[in-house]
Amino acid sequence: MRTIRLWPLLATALFLTGCSSAWKLLEGVTGEKDVVLPGKRESVLSPGDSTTAPSEASSEPIVIPTAETNSSWAQPGGQATNSFGNLSAGATLSRAWAASAGEGTSSEGRIVASPIIVGGTAYVLDSRSNVTAIRTSGGGQAWRVSLVPEGKSTRAFGGGLASDGQRIYATSVFGEALALDASTGAVLWRKKLGAPVRAAPTVSDGTIYFTGSSNEVFALRASDGGELWKYQGTGGQATIASSPSPAVAQGFVVIPTTAGEIIAFTATDGLEAWSDALTSSDPAASATNIGSVAGRPVIEGNQVIAISNAGRMAAFALNNGERQWTRDISGSQTPWVAGDHVFVIVNGKTIMALSRRTGAVRWSKELPGKVWAGPVLGGGRLLAVSSDGQLASISAQTGEVLNTTKVSDAFFIAPVIANGTVYLLSDDAELIALR
């Protein structure tokens, strides 16, 4: 059923800048059950234990779709829906090359945006707002361009990249959106927005969609940056260092907000179709949870799946917002949808498989190490990376960790896959290609 929007009153849009990663803020934070909302709901976390959950419907096998090769990873979530199924990737992965992609995380900035892969080139936004183009054939640098306006300090971070195959579209914390020539990095147009942008864009059917720091929603023409429509949002709660992007499909654009909501708009004119809160109105819960939707919403068919940091994961009908199921779990990572199942990392330390139809938990496993980002599904197995530099391969059928490999010092960005190659962006801005 469609629900009433619950904008938090007297809240301000505060972007936390005092830690070295989004997930370090989340270590030890668990969702708390409080206000009962409409829809099917069942707690999956045992009291006092955020890493265990009962398995349900265990007699039904988890069937993984046949792997398909994607030629590009053109959007922060792979494509405009933020859903990609099972992608081709080798059964064993070895380092093909590694290349510097700019400035890594430091006290002056952090890497928060996913790399994109288009036309044989990887594009990376670093912690100092530089965009670097790297050839995927061997890791050679094609070009590097700064997004920092003249006279501005580079001590700011945020934004992200997306592409339509010909141009690279960038959003920046300096309150601008830009289009770059994919081959040369030349600035084709530059649009001043009047508000900082820390979220990544999504481009679809000639339009770029993204959110501002106070939950404004922008829709710009990809050809020249002209404004098609704008939604004036309301400042939300404190948020974590992340770069979530909208999901776009079937004439709808679904926006994640720092207020813990998702809002669906009609893509052509920006009319609000429906909205739902994934955050608690309990002040006690709000004090211990950062309520933003830091992961990307996912569209698969007529279903939207989203998770917030304040103890809510839910599925909705895309066309009318009817809630299909709800789970009392928290997370800052984007759920990965494949076939009839959803795979998600909860509180940075537990990976779960849920039924897309009912939200039933098929399995739940605690991951070794510190805090994890991902997963993506490549070659029939789940891949995730950790804050202590590990790459884990996980069985999609059982959740068993098949192997872990030390690859770098730290990862906070989920892997991306294109043409059978797995790309990892480390916290020190090294792009690593595995084949």
matplotlib code that plots the C-alpha trace (Angstrom):
import matplotlib.pyplot as plt

x = [0.0, 1.1, 2.5, 2.6, 5.9, 7.6, 10.1, 12.0, 11.3, 14.0, 16.6, 19.5, 21.6, 24.8, 27.5, 29.9, 33.6, 35.4, 36.2, 38.2, 35.3, 31.6, 31.7, 33.9, 30.9, 28.8, 30.9, 29.0, 25.8, 22.7, 19.1, 16.6, 13.0, 10.6, 7.6, 5.6, 4.9, 2.5, 3.5, 4.9, 7.6, 9.6, 12.7, 15.7, 18.3, 18.6, 18.6, 22.2, 23.5, 23.6, 25.3, 22.8, 19.4, 17.2, 17.0, 13.6, 12.2, 15.4, 13.9, 13.9, 17.2, 18.8, 19.0, 21.5, 20.8, 23.2, 26.2, 26.1, 28.9, 28.4, 30.5, 30.4, 29.7, 28.5, 26.6, 27.6, 25.3, 26.3, 23.3, 20.4, 18.3, 21.2, 20.5, 22.7, 22.0, 24.9, 27.9, 30.7, 33.9, 36.7, 36.5, 40.0, 41.1, 44.6, 46.0, 46.2, 47.4, 47.2, 47.3, 47.2, 43.8, 44.7, 44.7, 43.6, 41.8, 43.4, 42.5, 41.6, 39.3, 37.9, 37.2, 33.4, 32.5, 32.4, 34.5, 32.8, 34.0, 33.0, 34.5, 37.7, 38.4, 37.9, 37.0, 37.7, 36.8, 39.4, 39.4, 40.5, 37.8, 40.1, 38.7, 41.3, 40.8, 42.7, 42.9, 41.5, 43.9, 46.9, 46.3, 47.8, 46.5, 44.6, 43.9, 43.2, 41.0, 40.3, 36.6, 37.6, 36.5, 39.1, 39.8, 38.2, 40.0, 40.4, 39.6, 36.1, 34.9, 31.8, 29.9, 30.3, 30.4, 28.1, 28.2, 26.0, 28.9, 30.0, 30.3, 31.2, 28.8, 30.1, 28.6, 30.7, 30.6, 31.3, 27.7, 28.2, 27.3, 29.6, 29.9, 33.3, 34.4, 35.1, 38.1, 39.9, 38.4, 37.5, 34.7, 31.7, 29.3, 29.3, 26.1, 26.1, 23.4, 23.5, 23.9, 26.6, 26.2, 27.7, 25.6, 26.5, 24.4, 22.4, 21.9, 19.0, 17.3, 19.1, 18.5, 20.9, 19.3, 20.9, 20.3, 21.8, 23.0, 19.7, 17.7, 17.0, 16.4, 17.8, 16.9, 19.2, 19.4, 22.5, 23.1, 23.6, 23.0, 19.7, 17.3, 14.3, 12.8, 13.9, 12.3, 13.1, 13.7, 13.9, 17.2, 17.6, 19.4, 23.2, 24.5, 27.6, 30.3, 28.7, 27.7, 24.3, 22.7, 19.1, 17.5, 15.7, 13.3, 9.9, 9.3, 10.2, 13.2, 13.7, 15.7, 17.5, 17.5, 19.5, 16.2, 15.9, 13.2, 13.0, 10.9, 9.6, 9.1, 7.8, 10.9, 9.7, 8.1, 9.3, 5.8, 6.0, 4.4, 5.0, 7.3, 8.1, 10.2, 12.9, 13.8, 12.4, 10.5, 11.6, 14.0, 15.9, 16.5, 17.4, 20.1, 21.9, 21.3, 22.3, 19.1, 20.1, 19.6, 23.3, 23.0, 21.4, 17.8, 17.4, 14.7, 14.1, 10.9, 8.1, 9.9, 12.0, 14.3, 16.1, 17.9, 18.7, 21.0, 18.2, 17.0, 14.8, 15.0, 11.9, 10.5, 7.9, 5.9, 7.5, 4.2, 2.4, 4.7, 2.8, 4.9, 5.6, 7.7, 9.9, 12.9, 14.4, 18.0, 20.4, 23.0, 24.8, 25.5, 23.5, 21.5, 22.4, 19.4, 19.8, 16.9, 14.5, 17.0, 18.5, 22.0, 22.9, 25.6, 24.1, 25.9, 29.1, 29.8, 27.0, 26.0, 22.4, 20.4, 16.7, 13.7, 12.7, 9.1, 8.7, 11.8, 12.4, 16.0, 17.6, 20.9, 22.9, 26.7, 29.1, 32.1, 35.7, 37.8, 36.5, 33.9, 32.7, 31.6, 29.5, 28.5, 28.5, 27.7, 30.3, 30.7, 28.0, 29.7, 29.4, 32.4, 33.0, 35.9, 36.9, 38.4, 41.5, 42.1, 40.6, 38.7, 36.2, 34.5, 31.3, 28.9, 25.6, 23.8, 25.0, 26.9, 30.0, 33.2, 35.0, 38.3, 39.7, 42.7, 44.7, 44.8, 45.5, 45.5, 41.9, 38.7, 35.5, 34.0, 32.3, 33.8, 32.6, 32.7, 32.9, 33.9, 34.7, 37.2, 36.7, 37.9, 38.7, 39.3, 41.4, 41.3, 44.6, 43.2, 44.8, 42.6, 43.2, 42.1, 41.6, 41.0]
y = [0.0, 3.6, 5.2, 8.7, 10.5, 11.0, 13.8, 14.3, 17.7, 20.1, 17.9, 19.4, 17.9, 17.1, 15.1, 13.5, 14.1, 13.0, 9.4, 7.6, 5.6, 5.2, 1.7, 2.7, 4.7, 1.6, -0.8, -2.0, -0.3, -2.5, -1.8, -1.7, -2.8, 0.0, 1.3, -1.3, -0.3, -1.8, -4.9, -8.3, -8.0, -10.5, -9.9, -11.8, -10.7, -12.5, -10.3, -9.2, -10.8, -8.8, -11.6, -14.5, -15.1, -18.1, -19.7, -20.0, -22.0, -24.0, -26.8, -24.5, -24.4, -21.1, -21.1, -18.6, -17.2, -18.1, -15.7, -13.0, -10.8, -7.1, -4.9, -1.9, -0.8, 2.6, 3.7, 3.6, 0.6, -0.9, 0.2, 2.6, 0.0, -0.8, -4.4, -6.7, -10.4, -12.8, -11.4, -13.3, -13.6, -16.2, -19.1, -18.0, -14.4, -13.1, -9.6, -8.4, -4.9, -2.1, 1.7, 4.9, 6.6, 9.8, 10.8, 8.3, 8.8, 11.2, 13.8, 16.1, 13.9, 10.4, 8.1, 7.5, 7.0, 3.7, 3.6, 3.2, 1.1, 2.3, 1.6, 0.0, 2.7, 2.9, 6.3, 7.1, 10.1, 10.4, 12.1, 15.5, 15.7, 14.6, 12.3, 9.8, 7.8, 4.5, 2.1, -1.3, -3.1, -2.6, 0.1, 3.1, 6.5, 8.2, 11.6, 13.3, 16.3, 18.3, 19.1, 21.8, 25.3, 28.0, 29.5, 26.6, 24.4, 20.7, 19.8, 18.6, 15.3, 13.6, 13.3, 10.5, 9.5, 8.0, 7.6, 7.1, 5.7, 9.0, 11.3, 11.1, 12.9, 14.1, 15.6, 17.5, 18.7, 22.2, 22.4, 21.6, 19.0, 18.5, 16.6, 15.5, 14.1, 10.4, 10.4, 13.5, 14.7, 18.1, 19.8, 20.0, 21.8, 22.9, 23.5, 25.5, 24.1, 26.3, 23.4, 20.9, 17.4, 14.5, 11.8, 10.1, 10.6, 8.1, 8.8, 7.3, 8.2, 11.5, 12.7, 12.9, 12.4, 13.0, 14.4, 17.4, 17.5, 18.7, 16.1, 18.3, 16.2, 17.4, 16.2, 17.7, 17.3, 15.2, 17.2, 20.6, 20.4, 22.3, 21.8, 19.7, 19.6, 20.0, 18.8, 20.9, 18.4, 18.8, 18.6, 15.2, 13.5, 13.0, 10.8, 8.7, 9.1, 7.5, 8.3, 6.7, 7.1, 6.9, 3.9, 4.5, 2.3, 2.1, 5.8, 6.1, 7.5, 6.2, 8.4, 7.6, 10.4, 11.3, 11.4, 7.6, 7.7, 6.5, 8.6, 7.6, 10.3, 10.2, 10.5, 13.0, 15.7, 15.1, 14.5, 12.5, 9.1, 7.6, 7.6, 5.4, 5.8, 3.3, 5.0, 4.9, 7.8, 6.7, 9.3, 6.7, 4.7, 7.8, 8.6, 5.4, 5.0, 7.1, 6.9, 7.7, 5.3, 5.0, 2.1, 2.4, 1.4, -1.5, -1.9, -5.4, -5.8, -4.1, -4.4, -1.8, -3.1, -0.7, -0.8, 2.0, 2.4, 2.6, -1.0, -1.2, -3.2, -3.4, -4.3, -2.2, -2.3, 0.2, 1.4, 2.3, 1.9, -1.0, -2.5, -6.2, -7.2, -5.6, -6.8, -5.4, -5.2, -2.3, -1.7, 0.9, -1.4, -1.8, -5.1, -7.4, -9.0, -12.2, -14.3, -14.9, -13.9, -10.8, -10.8, -8.0, -7.2, -6.2, -3.9, -4.4, -7.8, -10.3, -11.4, -12.7, -14.2, -13.4, -14.4, -11.6, -12.7, -12.8, -11.5, -14.8, -15.3, -18.3, -18.1, -15.7, -15.8, -13.7, -12.7, -12.8, -9.7, -6.1, -4.3, -5.5, -3.8, -5.4, -8.0, -8.4, -11.7, -12.8, -16.2, -17.6, -16.6, -13.5, -11.2, -8.7, -6.6, -5.6, -2.6, -4.7, -5.3, -8.8, -10.1, -12.8, -15.3, -16.6, -19.3, -17.8, -21.1, -21.5, -18.3, -20.3, -18.3, -20.2, -18.2, -14.9, -13.2, -10.2, -7.7, -4.3, -2.4, -1.3, -1.3, 0.6, 0.6, -2.6, -4.4, -3.7, -6.1, -5.5, -7.9, -10.7, -8.5, -7.6, -4.1, -3.1, 0.5, 0.6, 3.4, 4.7, 5.2, 2.2, 0.6, -3.2, -5.4, -9.1, -11.7]
z = [0.0, -0.6, 2.6, 3.9, 3.7, 7.0, 6.6, 9.9, 11.4, 12.4, 10.8, 8.7, 6.0, 7.7, 5.9, 8.3, 7.5, 10.6, 9.7, 7.0, 5.5, 5.5, 7.1, 10.0, 11.1, 11.0, 12.9, 15.9, 14.8, 14.4, 13.4, 16.2, 15.9, 16.9, 14.9, 13.1, 9.5, 7.0, 5.1, 5.8, 8.5, 10.5, 12.6, 11.3, 13.8, 17.1, 20.2, 21.0, 17.9, 14.6, 12.6, 12.8, 11.3, 10.8, 7.4, 5.8, 2.8, 2.8, 0.8, -2.3, -4.2, -5.0, -8.8, -10.3, -13.8, -16.6, -16.6, -19.3, -20.5, -20.1, -22.4, -20.0, -16.4, -17.5, -14.4, -10.7, -10.3, -13.6, -15.5, -14.9, -13.0, -10.6, -11.4, -13.5, -12.6, -13.0, -14.9, -16.6, -14.6, -14.5, -12.1, -10.8, -10.8, -11.1, -11.2, -14.9, -14.0, -11.5, -12.1, -10.1, -10.4, -8.6, -5.0, -2.3, 1.0, 3.4, 6.0, 3.2, 1.2, 0.6, -2.3, -2.4, -6.0, -8.0, -11.1, -14.5, -17.5, -21.0, -24.4, -23.3, -20.7, -16.9, -15.4, -11.7, -9.6, -6.8, -3.4, -4.8, -7.5, -10.4, -13.1, -14.5, -17.7, -17.7, -20.7, -19.7, -22.1, -19.9, -17.3, -19.2, -18.4, -21.2, -19.5, -16.2, -15.6, -12.4, -11.6, -9.1, -10.2, -10.3, -6.9, -4.9, -2.5, -3.3, 0.4, -0.5, -1.9, -3.2, -6.5, -9.0, -12.7, -15.3, -19.1, -22.1, -24.1, -25.7, -22.8, -19.1, -16.8, -13.5, -10.4, -7.9, -4.3, -5.7, -6.9, -10.5, -13.1, -16.1, -19.3, -20.5, -23.8, -23.1, -25.4, -24.3, -21.0, -22.6, -20.8, -23.1, -20.8, -17.1, -15.2, -11.9, -9.5, -6.5, -4.1, -3.3, -4.9, -3.1, -4.9, -8.2, -11.3, -13.4, -17.1, -19.1, -22.4, -22.7, -19.1, -16.1, -12.7, -9.3, -5.8, -4.0, -0.5, 0.9, -1.1, -4.1, -7.2, -10.6, -14.1, -16.7, -20.5, -21.3, -24.5, -23.0, -19.2, -19.5, -16.5, -17.4, -13.9, -10.3, -7.0, -3.9, -1.2, 2.6, 4.5, 6.1, 8.9, 9.3, 6.5, 5.9, 3.3, 0.3, -3.3, -4.0, -7.4, -8.5, -10.3, -13.6, -15.5, -17.1, -16.9, -13.2, -11.4, -7.8, -5.5, -2.2, 0.3, 3.4, 5.3, 5.0, 2.3, -1.3, -3.6, -7.0, -9.7, -13.2, -15.2, -17.8, -15.6, -12.0, -10.5, -7.3, -7.9, -4.4, -1.4, 1.6, 4.7, 5.5, 8.8, 12.3, 13.9, 17.4, 18.7, 20.7, 17.5, 15.5, 18.1, 17.3, 13.6, 10.6, 8.7, 5.2, 2.2, 1.4, -1.0, -4.4, -4.8, -7.3, -9.9, -11.2, -13.3, -11.4, -8.1, -6.2, -3.4, -1.0, 2.4, 4.9, 7.8, 10.3, 10.4, 7.3, 4.1, 1.9, -1.5, -3.3, -6.5, -8.9, -10.5, -7.3, -4.3, -2.7, 0.0, -0.7, 2.2, 4.9, 7.0, 10.1, 8.9, 8.3, 5.6, 3.5, 0.6, -2.6, -2.7, -5.6, -7.4, -9.4, -10.5, -7.6, -4.9, -3.3, -1.8, 0.7, 3.2, 6.6, 9.0, 7.0, 8.4, 7.5, 4.1, 3.5, 0.7, 0.7, -1.5, -3.9, -3.6, 0.2, 1.8, 3.5, 4.6, 2.7, 4.5, 6.6, 7.2, 9.1, 7.0, 8.3, 8.7, 9.3, 7.2, 3.7, 0.5, -2.2, -3.2, -7.0, -8.7, -11.2, -12.7, -10.3, -7.1, -4.9, -4.7, -1.9, -0.6, 2.9, 4.8, 5.5, 1.7, 1.2, -1.8, -0.8, -3.1, -1.6, -2.7, -3.8, -2.9, 0.7, 1.7, 2.4, 1.9, -0.8, -0.5, 0.5, -1.0, 0.3, -2.6, -1.1, 2.2, 2.2, 0.0, 0.7, -2.9, -4.2, -7.1, -10.7, -13.6, -17.4, -20.2, -17.7, -15.8, -12.2, -11.2, -7.6, -6.5, -3.4, -0.7, -1.9, -5.5, -7.1, -9.8, -10.0, -12.8, -12.2, -14.9]

ax = plt.figure().add_subplot(projection="3d")
ax.plot(x, y, z, "-o")
ax.set_aspect("equal")
plt.show()
